[in-house]
Amino acid sequence: MDHVLSLTDPFPDIDLNIKDTTVLMEALKRHNPAARVVYTGTRGEYGSADSLPVTEDAPTNPRGLHEISNLAAAKIVEMYGHVHGIKGRCCASRTSTARGPRCATRATAS
């Protein structure tokens, strides 16, 4: 949800990233195990970058609850793929510097 808000109120991130991901995966397990799941996380799951660019095989070392809950949700998606036989590839995409009309911080042209 919001890495800044999670510092003062961690529960929306926990609810949406961990609980709701599990609810979704349980529903897929029961009703649509052939579904394909792509979970989009955050570059913050890697923690501070030792070198750039950060590669997909870099170790994860999240520094905040938002990033920890995102990583946990990605692991939940992976686990349901492996343990419960949900068909398709469960994978994660960790994005960095996402922009759009609903972003809290927007770049402006001068």
Backbone as a ProteinNet text record, in pm:
[ID]
protein_1_A
[PRIMARY]
MDHVLSLTDPFPDIDLNIKDTTVLMEALKRHNPAARVVYTGTRGEYGSADSLPVTEDAPTNPRGLHEISNLAAAKIVEMYGHVHGIKGRCCASRTSTARGPRCATRATAS
[TERTIARY]
82.9	0	87	157.9	229.3	342.7	466.5	579.7	591.1	545.8	552	443.7	320.7	211.4	238.2	304.5	329.1	418.5	490.3	574.6	491.5	373.3	286.7	166.2	121.5	7.9	37.4	93	134.9	21.8	-95.7	-200	-262.4	-279.8	-330.3	-237.7	-106.8	-12.7	-20.5	-27.1	-36.7	-166.1	-276.8	-406.2	-408.3	-366.7	-377.2	-270.2	-147.4	-40.4	-36.9	-56.7	-43.9	-179.2	-272.6	-402.4	-478.1	-492.3	-572.3	-506.9	-373.9	-307.3	-339.2	-339.1	-372.6	-518.3	-607.7	-749	-763.2	-695.5	-700.2	-645.5	-531.7	-471.5	-557.7	-623.2	-716.4	-833.7	-885	-996.1	-952.6	-831.8	-782.2	-761.5	-708.6	-686.6	-817.9	-923	-1052.2	-1129.2	-1121.6	-1212.5	-1146.6	-1016.6	-952.4	-802.1	-763.3	-621.5	-540	-605.5	-533.4	-498.2	-539.4	-512.4	-362.9	-322.8	-183.7	-179.6	-80.9	-69.2	62.1	55.5	175.1	163.4	253.2	251.9	355.9	314.7	406.8	443.6	569.7	619.7	687.4	790.7	861	1011.2	1085.9	1231.6	1283.1	1203.8	1242.3	1258.9	1208	1226.1	1372.7	1455.2	1598.5	1672.5	1611.6	1681.7	1776.4	1875.2	1972.8	2053.6	2075.7	2150.2	2299.3	2366.2	2512.4	2574.6	2506.8	2553.4	2433	2448.4	2342.1	2387.1	2298.1	2157.8	2141.2	2028.8	1996	1944.9	2001.9	1961.5	1859.6	1788.3	1684	1738	1864.1	1920.4	1986.4	1971.8	2025.2	1949.2	2017.2	1947.2	1844.9	1735	1634.7	1672.7	1653.7	1684.4	1598.3	1465.3	1376.5	1400.5	1384.7	1413	1289.7	1172.7	1049.8	936	832	719.5	648.2	636.1	573.1	647.1	778.1	858.7	857.2	857.5	851	719.1	608.1	478.1	465	526.8	528.2	605	719	799.1	724.6	657.9	579.3	468.6	401.7	295.2	350.8	466.4	528.6	561.5	609.3	640.9	513.7	404	275.7	232.4	243.9	208.4	294.8	425.9	516.2	478.3	450.6	417.2	291.1	188.7	65.9	91.1	181.3	215.8	283.1	376	452.5	376.8	315.7	255.2	115.9	35.6	-104.1	-132.6	-28.4	-44.1	-121.4	-123.3	-188.1	-107.8	-176.9	-107.9	-68.2	27.8	79	200.5	261	384.3	350.7	382.3	367.9	501.7	503.3	629.7	610.5	721.4	717	789.2	740.8	805.1	825	947.6	975.6	1003.7	910.6	920.2	988.1	1043.5	1111.2	1066	1041.3	1004.6	884.1	778.5	654.7	588.5	531.5	464.3	328.3	236.4	103.6	12.4	-112.7	-203.3	-236.2	-220.3	-254.2	-131.7	-13.3	107.2	108.2	162.9	169.4	265.9	373.7	472.6	470.2	453.8	449.5	562	626.5	727.5	656.5	711.4	653.7	756.6	710.2	800.7	818.1	940.2	961.6	968.2
-118.7	0	124.5	149.7	276.3	260.1	269.1	247.1	354.2	475.6	582.1	559.6	532.1	507.4	385	284.6	161.6	185.2	296.1	327.9	367.3	423.5	463.7	371.9	308.5	216.9	96.8	-9.8	-122.3	-213.3	-201.1	-300.8	-299.8	-186.6	-195	-276.2	-258.6	-336.2	-484.6	-517.1	-657.1	-718.3	-646.8	-698.4	-720.1	-619.1	-628.5	-717.9	-705.9	-782.2	-927.6	-952.5	-1089.4	-1159.7	-1102.9	-1169	-1181.5	-1071.5	-1075	-1157.9	-1162.8	-1250.7	-1395.7	-1430.2	-1566.7	-1599.3	-1505.6	-1526.4	-1552.8	-1474	-1493	-1629.6	-1667.7	-1795	-1913.1	-1900.3	-2004.6	-2016.9	-1904.1	-1906.7	-1971.9	-1940.1	-2002.7	-2152.2	-2190.7	-2332.7	-2410.2	-2351.8	-2421.2	-2412.7	-2297	-2271.7	-2257.8	-2226.2	-2206.6	-2233.5	-2358.2	-2388.3	-2374.2	-2360	-2341.2	-2194.5	-2106	-1962.9	-1935.4	-1833.5	-1786.3	-1662.9	-1658.7	-1549.7	-1477.4	-1346.1	-1263.1	-1163.2	-1171.6	-1081.7	-973.3	-848.7	-736.8	-682.2	-689.8	-639.4	-504.2	-481.1	-354.2	-376.7	-288.6	-296.4	-290.6	-232.9	-223.9	-358.2	-464.6	-598.2	-638	-575.5	-603.2	-525.7	-420.5	-335.8	-240.9	-191.3	-99.1	-171.3	-101.4	-160.7	-151.8	-266.4	-267.7	-222.5	-253.5	-211	-197.5	-116.8	-95.2	-146.5	-199	-222.5	-341.1	-343.1	-455.2	-568	-686	-799.9	-885.3	-968	-1051.8	-1152.1	-1188.8	-1286.9	-1222.6	-1091.9	-1023.9	-1072.7	-1084.1	-1129.5	-1025.4	-1074.3	-982.4	-946.5	-818.9	-769.3	-645.1	-663.6	-548.1	-475	-343	-258.8	-200	-224.7	-169	-269.1	-244.1	-336	-348.5	-239.7	-244.2	-343.4	-333	-419.4	-563.6	-581.6	-715.8	-782.6	-708.1	-767.3	-796.8	-715.2	-744.9	-872.6	-888.5	-1008.6	-1131.7	-1117.5	-1228.7	-1269.2	-1171.8	-1202	-1275.7	-1233.9	-1302.6	-1446.7	-1468.1	-1603.8	-1687.8	-1625.1	-1695.4	-1742.4	-1655.5	-1692	-1809.4	-1802.1	-1911.3	-2042.3	-2034.8	-2153.4	-2220.7	-2142.7	-2201.3	-2267.4	-2212.3	-2275.9	-2409.8	-2416.8	-2539.2	-2641.9	-2600.3	-2694.6	-2738.7	-2645.6	-2677	-2706	-2708.4	-2750.3	-2655.1	-2527.6	-2431.5	-2430.1	-2458	-2466	-2328.1	-2324.9	-2198	-2159	-2054.6	-2008	-1894.8	-1911.4	-1803.8	-1732.1	-1606.1	-1534	-1394	-1329	-1195.4	-1097.1	-976.2	-866.7	-754.9	-715.3	-608.4	-480.4	-387.8	-264.9	-154.6	-60.2	52	181.2	283.2	415.5	411	347.1	342.9	480.3	519.9	649.9	631.4	718.6	713.4	809.3	822.2	921.3	896.9	774.1	746.2	739.5	769.7	767.7	885.9	864.4	971.1	1079.5	1043.2	1140.3	1142.1	1259.4	1270.4	1361.7	1319.9	1404.4	1513.7	1632.6	1741.1	1795.1	1832.4	1890.4	2038.6	2087.8	2231.3	2304.1
0	0	0	110	122.5	222.2	173.5	263.4	371.5	344.9	446.5	551.8	508.9	602.7	689.3	633.2	709.6	830.7	832.1	948	1069.7	1045.9	1157.3	1174.6	1066.2	1072.6	982.5	1037.7	954.4	908.2	968.5	944.5	805.4	737.3	599.5	508.2	522.5	441.5	474.3	602.6	644.2	591.3	608.3	562.5	411.3	336.2	190.6	130.2	176.1	113.1	158.6	285.4	335.7	343	417.2	435.6	303.6	231.6	108.8	-0.8	-5.5	-101.1	-68.9	60	100.8	68.1	91.1	57	-93.2	-174.8	-320.3	-359.4	-303.9	-340	-294.3	-179.8	-135.1	-231.9	-278.1	-373.9	-504.6	-550.5	-673.1	-653.6	-538.8	-510.2	-518.7	-466.8	-464	-595.1	-661.8	-773.2	-910.3	-915.7	-1045.9	-1036	-1008.3	-991.7	-1120.6	-1234.2	-1360.2	-1385.4	-1295.7	-1314.8	-1311.9	-1383.2	-1380.1	-1290.9	-1205.4	-1109.4	-1132	-1147	-1152.1	-1037.9	-942.3	-827.7	-850.2	-839.9	-856.4	-720.3	-687.2	-559.9	-577.4	-499.3	-502.8	-498.1	-557.1	-555.5	-412.1	-321.7	-181.8	-113.8	-174.6	-119	-116.3	-201.9	-203.1	-94.5	-40.1	56	-15.7	56.2	-2.5	-109.5	-219.8	-331.5	-305.7	-314.9	-304.9	-435.4	-545.5	-676.8	-768.5	-871.6	-968.5	-1103.9	-1184.4	-1153.7	-1058.7	-989.1	-901.5	-989.8	-974.4	-1056.9	-982.9	-1057	-998.9	-897.6	-910.6	-817.8	-695.5	-681	-562.4	-438.8	-325.8	-204.8	-158.4	-103.8	-49.6	92.9	127.1	259.8	286.6	292	307.6	438.3	436.6	552.8	618.6	562.6	619	611.7	689.2	694.9	559.9	487.1	354.6	265.4	262.8	178.5	229.3	361.9	420.1	384	394.4	362.8	213.9	127.7	-16.2	-44.2	19.6	0.2	51.9	165.6	220.3	123	63.7	-33.1	-154.4	-203.2	-316.4	-280	-158.7	-113.3	-98.3	-56.9	-46.8	-185.8	-286	-423.5	-470.1	-445.2	-484.2	-414.5	-285	-207.8	-261	-292.5	-345.5	-480.9	-558.3	-684.8	-664.9	-571.5	-548.6	-465.7	-356.9	-262.2	-304.3	-353.2	-380	-527	-608.7	-747.1	-835.4	-801	-890.7	-1020.1	-1130.6	-1258.6	-1306.7	-1394.8	-1442.4	-1361.9	-1400	-1336.3	-1241.9	-1115.9	-1018.5	-1012.3	-1043.3	-1045.5	-987.8	-961	-902.6	-992.9	-995	-1065.8	-964.8	-941.9	-845.4	-922.4	-915.4	-992.1	-911.4	-982	-919	-985.1	-906.7	-953.5	-1046.8	-1000.8	-1079.3	-1077	-1186.6	-1196.6	-1260.3	-1224.1	-1282.1	-1209.5	-1253.8	-1196.6	-1049.3	-998.9	-859.7	-768.9	-821.6	-739.9	-643.6	-524.6	-424.2	-467.6	-535.2	-580.5	-732	-788.7	-933.8	-980.8	-1086.5	-1148.1	-1228	-1225.3	-1303.7	-1400.1	-1515.2	-1616	-1589.5	-1607.2	-1586.8	-1717.6
[MASK]
++++++++++++++++++++++++++++++++++++++++++++++++++++++++++++++++++++++++++++++++++++++++++++++++++++++++++++++

